[in-house]
Amino acid sequence: MIYQKFCTEITDENGNLAKLTLSYPDNFNFGYDVVDAVAEQTPEKRALVWCNTENEEHIFTFSDIKKYSNQMANVFREAGIGRGDRVMLVLKRHYEYWFAAVALHKLGAVMIPATHMLTVSDFVYRIQAAKVKAIVATSQNEVPAKLSAALEEAQMTAKLWCVQAGAEGFENLTEAMKGAKDTFERVETLATDPMMLYFTSGTTGYPKGVIHDFAYPLAHIVTAKYWQQAEDGGLHFTVAETGWAKASWGKLYGQWLVGSAVMVYDFDNFDPKQLTTIINRYGVTSFCAPPTVYRYLVRKGIPDMPSLRHATTAGEMLAPEVFRRFTQRTGLPLCEGYGQTETTLLLANFKGKEPVEGSMGTVSPFYQIELRSKNGEPTPVGEIGEVVIVPPENGRQVGVFCGYLDNQEQYEYVWRGGVYHTGDAAYMDENGLYWFHGRFDDIIKTGGFRVGPYEVENVLMEHPAVVECSVIGVPDALRGQAIKAIIALGSGYVPSKELELEIKEFCNSRLAEYKWIRLVEFVEEMPKTISGKIRKNVQRRLG
């Protein structure tokens, strides 16, 4: 398998992975050294199985991915896109995402995945912050209109492409590819060059730009092989839209490195019955989804899925009842995993070890991870500490992001004391298993999405009735957490159901759906620290 070319695996006496070290050339590039290499060795090997809700179906080999990514790379280069240029992809689950990602890697350009659910103001911020040079978008969900409005508001221009269908102001990339050459001479890039930029929610301010380099895909070997248990010749299905980092975890890099094809179901509205139909129709062998999906599956009833051999979950806390009911029905334990947009998989219930309900499992053999107290001391067994990554002696930890966009101060802060601070709290039991205890910050995890309170509070403050507000996550049976707004009203306003609905409608019409406010509480005043900061920990405790 191609991944073995770039790493050494050391196993323990039981045959389980004990350590994995990487060895790769200075110019490693996933497009050439993995996709094209596999296409040369086994051109007919299945890479991508795609279908949508309209019963369209496409099965792409590695030879196909090489051809179409080359054509797309030639179109991009003809338009002036080159090494270091930033290109936003808003492609939902369209198969063109895979062509575009590989094409941009081959060019040495920086890929910026974004979800189609973003609002105009969301796009304005990202386009301005990243100084986007080009955008490749779906023609669906009014995305072209939103992007055009965002560029106008940002007073910027960018090269615009749509796939499959046309849109005003956008070139049809599907048509442009037809006239492009399907060969592409290698562009020299470095493994340390920036390859990808994700925007991830923070507790204060707008989303942070997280930059990963060209070595990043190799850190997902452990993700795919030892956690998701994607198999050579198998079919792996991760439920994630391409705008989120979870797509990098489960829909591209690690899976292709270990020889597994990727299953993609292009849909808008989640239907648990349809997901299981897809699993059975195509013979999916490994499956990964956030706990929200498993909650719906358990609630609706899980049919037989004879091809499925492994199931994983990450993104938020998994209720023990869901774990038990899924396992009782399928015979498959749910293997939890943990990591961040800034990293790859850090802790998980790995292959060869019996997963324990509710545990994050053990440390990835790819990282050195410790739990530390607030004063930086390692915490003893059973005591809560922050999850930190200790870099290797040479100081370079592949798989951990290489910078925040235009924010060196924040980057240095999370690397204070010579270790990477995740901001997540956990404890380790006497058996070496890790248990998640919560965030040290105020990030809300709802339905598998990360939402920073500031993103919602910023919109809330635009309503004339709101004089002060705080947004927190509260327990929710289906979403894991629901977004709750705590509001102090201005003079002349009194709490009422009508005002609550008005504020909800005002905000939710301006927010991406995954950021919608579900609950509202009116208060006379906010609990605050002596310095005047709202004490969200007190608000969360009170519910």
URZI-V577163 format. One record per pair of residues at least 4 apart in sequence whose C-alpha atoms are under 8 Angstrom apart, sorted by sequence separation. I is the first residue (numbers start at 0). J is the second residue. D is the distance in Angstrom with one decimal. If there is no record, write none. Layout:
i: [I/I]
j: [J/J]
d: [D/D]
This chain:
i: [0/1/2/3/10/11/23/28/29/30/31/32/33/34/35/36/37/38/50/51/59/60/61/62/63/64/65/66/67/68/69/70/71/72/73/74/75/76/80/92/94/95/96/97/98/99/100/101/102/103/104/113/117/118/119/120/121/122/123/124/125/126/127/138/139/141/142/143/144/145/146/147/148/149/150/151/161/165/166/171/172/173/174/175/188/201/211/214/215/216/218/219/220/221/222/223/224/229/230/239/241/242/243/244/245/246/247/248/249/250/251/252/253/254/255/270/271/272/273/274/275/276/277/278/279/288/289/290/291/292/293/294/295/296/297/317/318/319/320/321/322/323/324/325/326/327/338/339/348/354/362/363/371/372/378/390/391/402/403/406/407/408/409/410/411/414/415/427/428/438/444/445/450/451/452/453/454/455/456/457/458/461/475/476/488/494/495/496/497/498/499/500/501/502/503/504/505/506/507/510/511/527/528/534/535/536/537/538/10/11/27/28/29/30/31/37/38/50/51/59/75/76/90/91/103/104/117/126/137/138/150/151/161/165/166/170/200/201/220/221/222/223/224/229/240/241/245/246/247/248/249/254/255/278/288/296/317/325/326/338/339/348/349/355/362/371/372/378/390/391/402/413/414/415/427/428/444/445/460/474/475/488/494/507/510/527/528/10/11/38/50/75/90/103/104/136/137/150/165/200/201/223/224/229/239/240/241/254/255/277/325/326/338/348/354/362/371/372/378/390/403/413/414/427/428/443/444/459/460/474/475/488/527/528/9/10/49/50/103/136/150/164/199/200/239/254/325/326/337/338/348/370/371/377/403/413/426/427/442/443/460/473/474/507/526/527/8/9/10/48/49/88/161/163/198/199/325/336/337/338/369/370/402/413/425/426/442/443/460/472/473/507/525/526/8/9/48/49/159/160/161/162/163/164/198/199/237/336/337/425/426/442/443/459/472/473/506/507/525/8/9/48/100/159/160/161/162/163/198/199/251/322/336/337/348/425/426/441/442/472/473/506/8/47/48/88/158/159/160/161/162/163/197/198/250/322/336/348/349/372/373/424/425/441/471/472/526/7/8/46/47/160/161/196/197/237/250/335/336/347/348/349/372/373/423/424/425/456/470/471/526/6/7/45/46/47/196/197/236/237/250/264/334/335/346/347/348/370/371/372/423/424/456/470/471/503/6/7/45/46/196/235/236/334/346/347/370/371/423/424/456/470/471/503/6/7/45/46/195/196/235/334/346/347/370/371/423/424/455/469/470/5/6/44/45/194/195/346/347/369/370/371/422/423/468/469/503/5/6/43/44/193/194/195/345/346/369/370/422/423/452/453/468/469/4/5/42/43/44/46/143/193/194/345/368/369/422/452/468/42/43/193/194/235/335/344/368/369/452/467/468/41/42/192/193/334/368/369/466/467/499/147/191/192/262/271/286/310/312/333/345/367/368/465/466/467/38/86/88/190/191/284/285/290/309/310/311/312/313/332/335/337/366/367/465/466/38/39/84/85/86/87/88/89/90/91/122/126/134/136/138/143/190/191/283/284/285/286/287/288/289/290/308/309/310/311/312/313/314/335/336/345/366/367/465/466/37/38/82/83/84/85/86/87/88/89/90/91/122/126/132/133/134/135/136/137/138/143/189/190/235/271/272/282/283/284/285/286/287/288/289/290/297/301/309/310/311/312/313/335/336/366/367/464/465/81/82/83/84/85/86/87/88/89/90/115/132/133/134/135/136/137/138/223/229/233/234/235/236/237/271/279/282/284/285/286/287/288/289/290/304/311/335/464/35/80/81/82/83/85/87/89/119/123/127/131/132/133/134/135/136/138/143/222/223/231/232/233/234/235/236/237/275/278/279/287/289/290/303/463/34/35/38/71/72/81/82/115/118/119/122/123/126/133/135/138/230/231/232/233/234/235/236/272/275/279/290/294/297/301/390/445/494/71/80/127/138/229/230/231/232/234/271/278/290/293/297/301/389/390/443/444/464/68/119/120/123/219/224/230/275/278/389/390/443/34/35/68/72/76/119/123/223/224/229/388/389/441/34/67/68/71/72/222/223/387/388/446/447/1/220/221/293/387/388/446/482/484/64/68/69/72/219/220/224/323/387/388/445/446/482/483/486/488/64/68/72/219/220/223/322/386/387/445/446/482/483/484/485/486/487/488/217/218/385/386/444/445/481/482/483/484/485/486/487/488/1/216/217/220/385/386/444/445/481/482/483/484/485/486/487/216/220/319/385/386/443/445/481/483/485/487/249/319/385/386/487/217/318/385/386/443/317/384/385/462/316/375/383/384/236/383/384/383/459/462/85/87/93/382/383/49/85/86/89/90/381/382/85/86/87/88/89/90/91/197/380/381/84/85/86/87/88/89/90/197/236/380/381/459/84/85/86/87/88/89/234/235/236/380/381/458/86/234/235/236/237/238/239/380/233/234/235/236/237/238/233/234/235/236/237/238/455/458/80/233/458/80/383/230/385/229/343/370/455/229/342/343/370/228/342/227/341/342/227/341/455/227/450/469/471/448/469/473/34/95/446/471/472/445/471/473/361/30/361/29/30/360/361/125/359/360/30/31/358/359/360/29/30/358/359/28/29/358/359/28/357/358/107/78/105/106/107/105/107/228/227/339/227/109/110/111/112/113/227/107/109/110/111/112/113/226/108/109/110/111/107/109/346/104/441/248/244/71/74/74/71/74/70/73/82/70/73/71/226/67/70/83/70/73/83/226/69/70/72/69/70/69/70/67/69/66/66/222/226/222/226/228/221/226/219/225/226/218/219/225/114/114/115/113/114/112/113/114/315/112/113/211/314/315/112/209/210/209/315/314/314/199/221/197/221/96/218/92/91/92/91/90/91/89/90/89/31/88/97/291/290/291/289/290/289/28/26/27/28/26/27/28/317/26/27/316/25/26/315/25/24/25/94/92/92/93/92/91/92/218/219/218/217/215/216/295/214/215/294/29/214/215/28/27/28/291/27/29/45/211/291/44/211/212/291/211/212/290/210/211/209/210/211/209/210/209/210/209/210/208/209/21/207/208/207/16/46/5/48/52/46/47/48/49/50/51/52/45/46/47/48/49/50/51/52/2/45/46/47/48/49/50/51/47/49/2/34/33/33/0/202/202/202/201/200/206/203/205/200/201/202/203/204/205/199/200/201/202/203/204/200/201/202/201/2/1/2/0/1/0/1/0/129/128/15/15/14/19/20/18/19/17/18/16/118/118/117/118/117/116/116]
j: [4/5/6/7/14/15/27/32/33/34/35/36/37/38/39/40/41/42/54/55/63/64/65/66/67/68/69/70/71/72/73/74/75/76/77/78/79/80/84/96/98/99/100/101/102/103/104/105/106/107/108/117/121/122/123/124/125/126/127/128/129/130/131/142/143/145/146/147/148/149/150/151/152/153/154/155/165/169/170/175/176/177/178/179/192/205/215/218/219/220/222/223/224/225/226/227/228/233/234/243/245/246/247/248/249/250/251/252/253/254/255/256/257/258/259/274/275/276/277/278/279/280/281/282/283/292/293/294/295/296/297/298/299/300/301/321/322/323/324/325/326/327/328/329/330/331/342/343/352/358/366/367/375/376/382/394/395/406/407/410/411/412/413/414/415/418/419/431/432/442/448/449/454/455/456/457/458/459/460/461/462/465/479/480/492/498/499/500/501/502/503/504/505/506/507/508/509/510/511/514/515/531/532/538/539/540/541/542/15/16/32/33/34/35/36/42/43/55/56/64/80/81/95/96/108/109/122/131/142/143/155/156/166/170/171/175/205/206/225/226/227/228/229/234/245/246/250/251/252/253/254/259/260/283/293/301/322/330/331/343/344/353/354/360/367/376/377/383/395/396/407/418/419/420/432/433/449/450/465/479/480/493/499/512/515/532/533/16/17/44/56/81/96/109/110/142/143/156/171/206/207/229/230/235/245/246/247/260/261/283/331/332/344/354/360/368/377/378/384/396/409/419/420/433/434/449/450/465/466/480/481/494/533/534/16/17/56/57/110/143/157/171/206/207/246/261/332/333/344/345/355/377/378/384/410/420/433/434/449/450/467/480/481/514/533/534/16/17/18/56/57/96/169/171/206/207/333/344/345/346/377/378/410/421/433/434/450/451/468/480/481/515/533/534/17/18/57/58/168/169/170/171/172/173/207/208/246/345/346/434/435/451/452/468/481/482/515/516/534/18/19/58/110/169/170/171/172/173/208/209/261/332/346/347/358/435/436/451/452/482/483/516/19/58/59/99/169/170/171/172/173/174/208/209/261/333/347/359/360/383/384/435/436/452/482/483/537/19/20/58/59/172/173/208/209/249/262/347/348/359/360/361/384/385/435/436/437/468/482/483/538/19/20/58/59/60/209/210/249/250/263/277/347/348/359/360/361/383/384/385/436/437/469/483/484/516/20/21/59/60/210/249/250/348/360/361/384/385/437/438/470/484/485/517/21/22/60/61/210/211/250/349/361/362/385/386/438/439/470/484/485/21/22/60/61/210/211/362/363/385/386/387/438/439/484/485/519/22/23/60/61/210/211/212/362/363/386/387/439/440/469/470/485/486/22/23/60/61/62/64/161/211/212/363/386/387/440/470/486/61/62/212/213/254/354/363/387/388/471/486/487/61/62/212/213/354/388/389/486/487/519/168/212/213/283/292/307/331/333/354/366/388/389/486/487/488/60/108/110/212/213/306/307/312/331/332/333/334/335/354/357/359/388/389/487/488/61/62/107/108/109/110/111/112/113/114/145/149/157/159/161/166/213/214/306/307/308/309/310/311/312/313/331/332/333/334/335/336/337/358/359/368/389/390/488/489/61/62/106/107/108/109/110/111/112/113/114/115/146/150/156/157/158/159/160/161/162/167/213/214/259/295/296/306/307/308/309/310/311/312/313/314/321/325/333/334/335/336/337/359/360/390/391/488/489/106/107/108/109/110/111/112/113/114/115/140/157/158/159/160/161/162/163/248/254/258/259/260/261/262/296/304/307/309/310/311/312/313/314/315/329/336/360/489/61/106/107/108/109/111/113/115/145/149/153/157/158/159/160/161/162/164/169/248/249/257/258/259/260/261/262/263/301/304/305/313/315/316/329/489/61/62/65/98/99/108/109/142/145/146/149/150/153/160/162/165/257/258/259/260/261/262/263/299/302/306/317/321/324/328/417/472/521/99/108/155/166/257/258/259/260/262/299/306/318/321/325/329/417/418/471/472/492/97/148/149/152/248/253/259/304/307/418/419/472/64/65/98/102/106/149/153/253/254/259/418/419/471/65/98/99/102/103/253/254/418/419/477/478/33/252/253/325/419/420/478/514/516/97/101/102/105/252/253/257/356/420/421/478/479/515/516/519/521/98/102/106/253/254/257/356/420/421/479/480/516/517/518/519/520/521/522/252/253/420/421/479/480/516/517/518/519/520/521/522/523/37/252/253/256/421/422/480/481/517/518/519/520/521/522/523/253/257/356/422/423/480/482/518/520/522/524/287/357/423/424/525/256/357/424/425/482/357/424/425/502/357/416/424/425/278/425/426/426/502/505/129/131/137/426/427/94/130/131/134/135/426/427/131/132/133/134/135/136/137/243/426/427/131/132/133/134/135/136/137/244/283/427/428/506/132/133/134/135/136/137/282/283/284/428/429/506/135/283/284/285/286/287/288/429/283/284/285/286/287/288/284/285/286/287/288/289/506/509/132/285/510/133/436/284/439/284/398/425/510/285/398/399/426/285/399/285/399/400/286/400/514/287/514/533/535/513/535/539/101/162/513/538/539/513/539/542/431/101/432/101/102/432/433/198/432/433/104/105/432/433/434/104/105/433/434/104/105/434/435/105/434/435/186/158/185/186/187/186/188/309/309/421/310/193/194/195/196/197/311/192/194/195/196/197/198/311/194/195/196/197/194/196/433/194/535/343/340/172/175/176/176/179/176/179/188/177/180/179/334/176/179/192/180/183/193/336/180/181/183/181/182/182/183/181/183/181/182/343/347/344/348/350/344/349/343/349/350/343/344/350/240/241/242/241/242/241/242/243/444/242/243/341/444/445/243/340/341/341/447/447/448/340/363/340/365/241/365/240/240/241/241/241/242/241/242/242/185/242/251/446/446/447/446/447/447/188/187/188/189/188/189/190/479/189/190/479/189/190/479/190/190/191/263/263/264/265/265/265/266/397/398/398/398/397/398/477/397/398/477/213/398/399/213/213/214/477/214/216/232/398/478/232/399/400/479/400/401/479/400/401/400/401/402/401/402/402/403/403/404/403/404/217/403/404/404/225/255/217/260/264/259/260/261/262/263/264/265/259/260/261/262/263/264/265/266/217/260/261/262/263/264/265/266/263/265/220/255/255/256/231/440/441/442/442/442/451/451/453/449/450/451/452/453/454/449/450/451/452/453/454/451/452/453/453/256/256/257/256/257/257/258/258/404/404/350/351/351/364/365/364/365/364/365/364/509/510/510/511/511/511/512]
d: [7.8/7.8/6.8/7.0/5.2/5.5/6.4/5.7/5.1/5.2/4.9/5.4/5.9/6.2/6.2/6.3/5.7/4.2/6.4/5.7/5.6/6.4/6.2/6.2/6.1/5.8/6.0/6.3/6.1/5.9/6.2/6.4/6.2/6.1/6.0/6.5/6.6/4.9/6.2/7.2/7.3/6.1/6.0/6.3/6.0/6.0/6.3/6.2/6.4/6.1/6.1/7.8/5.6/6.4/6.2/6.3/6.5/5.9/6.1/5.9/5.9/5.6/7.1/6.4/7.8/6.3/6.1/6.1/6.2/6.1/6.2/6.3/6.1/6.0/5.9/6.4/6.1/6.7/7.4/6.3/6.1/6.9/7.5/6.9/6.9/6.8/6.2/7.4/7.4/7.6/7.6/6.2/6.0/5.2/5.3/5.0/4.6/6.6/7.4/7.1/7.8/7.4/7.8/6.7/6.2/5.0/5.8/7.1/7.2/6.9/6.1/6.2/6.3/6.3/5.5/6.6/6.5/6.2/6.2/6.3/6.2/5.9/6.1/5.7/6.7/6.1/7.0/6.1/6.5/6.2/6.0/6.1/6.0/5.9/6.1/7.1/6.6/6.2/6.1/6.0/6.2/6.0/6.1/6.1/4.9/7.8/6.1/6.5/6.8/7.6/7.2/7.9/5.4/5.3/6.0/5.6/6.5/7.8/6.5/6.5/6.1/6.2/6.4/6.4/6.0/5.2/7.1/5.8/5.5/7.1/5.5/6.5/7.3/7.4/6.0/5.7/7.0/6.3/6.1/7.1/7.5/7.5/5.0/7.8/6.1/6.6/6.2/6.2/6.2/6.1/6.2/6.1/6.0/6.1/5.8/5.9/6.9/6.2/7.4/6.0/6.9/5.4/5.2/6.7/6.0/6.2/6.3/6.1/5.1/6.4/6.6/7.7/6.5/6.3/6.4/6.8/7.5/5.4/6.9/6.7/5.3/6.3/7.3/7.9/5.1/7.5/6.5/5.2/6.6/6.2/5.2/7.9/6.8/6.8/7.7/7.9/7.0/5.5/7.9/6.7/6.3/5.8/5.4/7.2/7.9/5.2/7.9/7.0/6.3/7.0/6.8/5.1/6.5/4.9/7.2/5.8/7.1/7.7/4.9/5.7/7.5/7.4/7.7/7.3/7.6/5.2/6.2/7.0/6.5/6.5/7.1/7.9/4.5/7.6/5.4/6.5/4.7/7.4/5.8/5.9/4.8/7.2/7.5/7.1/6.3/5.2/6.5/4.3/5.6/7.6/4.3/7.9/5.9/6.9/7.8/7.1/7.4/6.2/5.3/4.3/6.4/5.5/7.1/5.9/6.1/6.4/7.9/6.7/7.7/7.9/7.3/5.0/4.7/5.3/6.9/6.6/4.3/5.9/5.9/5.5/7.2/5.6/6.2/4.4/7.8/5.7/6.3/6.9/7.0/4.6/5.6/7.8/4.4/6.3/6.0/4.9/5.6/6.4/6.6/6.9/7.8/6.5/5.1/6.3/5.7/6.9/7.5/6.9/5.9/5.1/7.8/5.7/5.2/7.8/5.8/5.1/5.7/6.3/6.6/5.1/7.1/5.1/6.4/7.7/5.8/5.1/6.8/5.6/6.9/7.7/5.2/7.4/5.8/6.9/5.6/5.3/7.6/6.9/5.8/6.9/6.8/5.8/6.0/7.4/6.5/5.4/6.0/6.3/7.2/5.3/5.4/5.2/6.3/5.6/7.7/5.1/6.2/6.1/7.1/4.9/6.1/5.8/7.4/7.9/5.3/6.5/7.5/7.6/5.2/5.4/6.9/5.2/7.2/7.3/5.4/6.6/7.6/6.6/7.7/6.1/6.2/4.6/6.9/4.9/4.7/5.1/5.3/5.5/4.5/7.0/7.0/7.3/5.7/6.1/7.8/4.5/7.3/7.2/6.8/4.9/6.7/7.5/4.7/5.8/6.4/8.0/8.0/6.2/5.8/5.7/5.4/7.9/5.6/6.0/5.9/6.1/4.0/6.4/7.2/7.7/7.7/6.3/4.8/7.1/6.0/6.0/7.2/5.7/6.8/7.8/5.1/5.6/7.8/6.1/5.0/5.3/7.7/5.8/6.4/5.2/4.3/7.5/5.0/7.7/7.8/5.2/7.2/6.5/6.9/5.4/7.6/6.7/5.3/7.3/5.8/6.7/5.4/6.6/7.4/6.2/7.9/7.6/7.1/5.8/6.0/4.5/6.3/7.6/4.8/6.3/7.6/5.4/6.5/5.7/6.7/6.3/5.5/6.4/6.2/4.9/4.6/7.7/7.3/5.2/6.0/5.6/4.8/5.2/6.1/5.9/6.3/4.6/7.9/7.8/4.2/7.7/4.3/5.4/5.7/6.5/7.8/7.5/5.3/6.7/5.1/6.8/4.5/6.3/7.0/5.9/6.2/5.7/5.4/5.4/6.3/7.4/5.2/4.6/6.8/8.0/4.8/7.0/6.1/5.5/6.9/5.1/7.9/5.0/7.7/5.4/6.0/6.4/5.9/6.6/6.2/5.3/6.0/6.2/5.1/7.8/7.5/7.7/5.5/6.6/8.0/5.3/6.7/6.6/7.9/7.7/7.8/5.8/4.7/5.3/6.9/5.5/6.4/5.3/4.5/5.7/6.5/4.3/5.2/7.3/8.0/7.0/5.7/6.5/6.6/6.0/6.1/7.7/4.7/5.3/6.4/6.0/4.7/7.2/7.7/5.1/6.5/7.9/5.4/6.1/7.5/7.3/7.4/6.7/6.7/7.4/6.9/5.9/5.9/6.5/5.8/7.0/7.9/7.2/7.0/6.4/6.1/5.5/5.8/6.2/6.5/7.0/5.3/6.2/5.7/6.8/7.7/6.5/7.0/5.4/6.2/5.3/4.8/7.5/8.0/6.1/6.1/6.1/5.9/6.3/7.9/6.5/7.9/8.0/6.9/7.8/5.8/6.7/4.6/6.8/6.0/4.4/5.9/6.4/5.8/6.7/5.2/6.9/7.2/7.8/5.4/4.6/4.9/5.2/7.2/7.1/5.7/7.9/7.7/7.0/5.0/5.0/6.6/4.7/5.7/6.1/4.9/4.7/5.3/4.4/4.9/5.2/7.6/6.3/6.8/7.5/7.7/4.8/6.3/6.2/6.2/5.6/6.6/7.8/7.1/5.2/6.6/6.5/7.7/5.2/5.8/5.3/4.8/4.9/4.7/5.2/5.3/7.3/6.6/7.8/7.9/6.4/5.8/6.3/6.0/5.6/7.3/7.8/7.8/5.6/5.9/5.7/4.2/4.6/5.8/6.1/5.9/5.8/6.0/5.8/7.2/7.4/5.0/4.4/5.1/4.8/4.9/5.8/7.5/7.7/6.3/7.7/5.7/6.2/6.1/7.5/5.6/5.9/7.3/6.8/5.9/6.3/5.5/7.0/5.6/6.6/7.5/7.4/7.2/5.5/7.5/7.7/6.5/4.6/5.7/6.9/6.9/5.8/5.3/4.8/6.6/6.8/6.4/5.8/6.2/5.8/6.6/6.1/7.7/6.9/7.2/5.9/6.0/4.9/4.8/5.0/4.8/7.8/7.9/7.0/7.4/8.0/7.0/7.1/7.1/7.9/6.5/7.6/6.7/7.0/7.7/5.7/7.7/6.4/7.1/6.8/5.9/6.7/7.6/8.0/7.5/6.9/6.7/4.2/5.2/6.1/5.6/5.7/6.7/7.9/7.3/6.8/5.5/6.1/6.7/7.0/7.9/7.8/6.4/6.6/7.3/7.9/6.6/7.2/6.6/4.8/6.7/6.2/7.5/7.8/7.9/6.9/6.4/7.9/7.4/6.6/6.8/7.4/6.3/7.9/6.7/6.7/6.9/6.6/7.4/5.3/7.2/7.5/5.0/7.9/5.2/7.4/5.7/4.5/4.6/7.7/5.3/5.7/4.9/7.7/6.0/5.6/6.8/7.3/6.6/5.9/6.3/6.0/6.6/6.6/5.5/6.2/5.0/7.5/7.6/6.8/7.9/7.5/7.6/5.3/6.9/4.3/7.4/6.6/7.6/5.8/6.2/7.2/6.5/4.7/6.6/7.9/4.8/7.9/5.2/6.3/6.9/5.9/7.4/7.3/6.2/4.6/6.7/4.6/7.7/7.3/6.7/6.7/5.8/5.8/7.3/5.1/6.0/6.2/5.9/6.2/5.9/7.8/7.5/7.9/7.3/5.8/7.1/4.8/7.7/5.6/4.5/4.8/4.8/4.9/5.3/7.6/7.1/5.2/7.1/6.7/7.2/7.0/6.1/6.0/6.3/6.5/5.7/6.3/5.9/6.0/5.8/6.6/7.0/6.4/6.3/5.7/7.0/7.5/7.6/7.6/6.9/6.1/7.5/6.3/5.5/6.0/7.6/7.9/7.4/4.5/6.6/7.5/6.6/5.4/6.3/7.0/7.9/7.8/6.4/5.7/8.0/5.3/6.2/4.5/7.7/7.4/7.1/6.8/7.8/5.5/7.8/6.8/7.2/5.9/7.5/7.2/5.6/7.3/5.2/5.9/6.4/5.9/6.2/5.3/7.0/7.7/7.1/5.5/7.7/5.6/4.8/4.7/5.0/4.6/5.0/7.1/6.6/5.5/5.2/6.1/6.5/7.0/5.5/6.3/6.0/6.2/7.2/6.0/8.0/5.7/7.2/6.1/7.5/5.0/6.0/6.2/5.7/6.4/7.5/6.3/7.4/5.4/4.8/4.8/4.6/5.2/5.9/6.6/5.9/6.3/5.9/7.8/7.9/7.4/7.8/7.9/7.9/7.9/7.6/7.9/7.9/7.5/5.6/7.3/7.5/5.9/5.5/6.9/7.2/6.7/4.4/6.6/5.8/6.2/7.3/5.1/7.0/7.0/6.5/7.5/7.0/6.9/7.5/6.8/8.0/7.3/7.6/7.7/7.3/7.5/6.7/6.3/6.7/5.2/5.3/7.5/7.2/5.1/6.1/7.8/7.1/5.5/5.8/6.7/6.7/5.4/7.6/7.0/5.4/6.0/5.6/6.9/8.0/5.0/6.6/7.1/7.3/7.3/7.2/7.8/7.0/6.1/7.8/6.5/5.9/6.7/6.9/7.9/6.9/6.3/6.3/6.0/7.3/7.8/6.0/7.9/4.7/4.7/4.9/6.4/8.0/7.4/6.6/5.1/6.1/6.0/7.0/6.8/7.8/6.8/7.5/7.3/5.8/7.9/6.8/6.5/5.8/6.5/5.5/6.3/7.8/7.8/6.8/7.5/7.5/7.8/5.2/8.0/5.5/7.1/7.2/7.6/7.3/4.8/7.6/5.2/7.2/5.7/7.9/6.8/5.5/5.1/7.0/7.4/6.7/5.8/6.7/7.0/7.6/4.9/6.4/5.5/6.0/6.5/7.4/5.1/7.1/6.9/7.5/7.3/4.1/6.6/4.0/6.9/6.2/4.6/6.9/7.9/7.4/7.8/6.9/7.4/7.9/6.3/6.4/5.3/7.5/7.0/7.6/7.5/7.4/7.5/7.7/5.8/5.6/6.0/5.6/6.9/6.8/7.9/7.6/6.7/7.4/7.7/7.7/5.5/7.8/6.7/7.5/7.3/5.5/7.1/6.8/7.5/7.6/5.5/6.5/6.7/7.9/4.2/5.1/6.7/5.8/5.2/6.8/5.5/7.7/7.9/7.9/6.9/7.1/6.4/5.0/7.6/7.4/6.4/7.8/5.0/7.7/6.3/7.7/7.4/6.5/4.9/6.4/7.3/7.3/7.7/6.1/6.9/7.6/6.0/6.8/7.1/7.6/7.7/5.6/8.0/7.4/7.3/6.9/4.8/6.8/7.8/5.6/5.7/6.5/5.8/7.5/7.9/5.4/6.3/6.1/4.9/6.8/5.3/6.4/7.7/6.6/4.7/7.0/7.9/7.0/7.7/7.1/7.9/7.1/5.4/6.1/6.1/6.5/5.5/6.7/8.0/4.4/4.9/4.9/4.8/5.2/4.4/5.9/7.9/5.7/6.2/6.1/6.1/6.0/6.2/6.0/7.3/7.4/7.1/7.8/7.8/6.8/7.6/6.6/5.6/5.7/6.7/7.4/7.6/7.1/7.1/6.2/7.6/5.0/7.3/5.9/6.5/7.5/5.6/5.0/6.0/5.6/7.4/4.9/8.0/6.4/7.9/4.9/5.8/5.8/7.4/6.7/6.1/7.4/6.3/7.6/7.9/7.3/5.9/8.0/6.0/6.9/4.5/5.4/5.6/6.2/6.9/7.1/6.5/7.8/5.8/5.3/5.5/6.8]
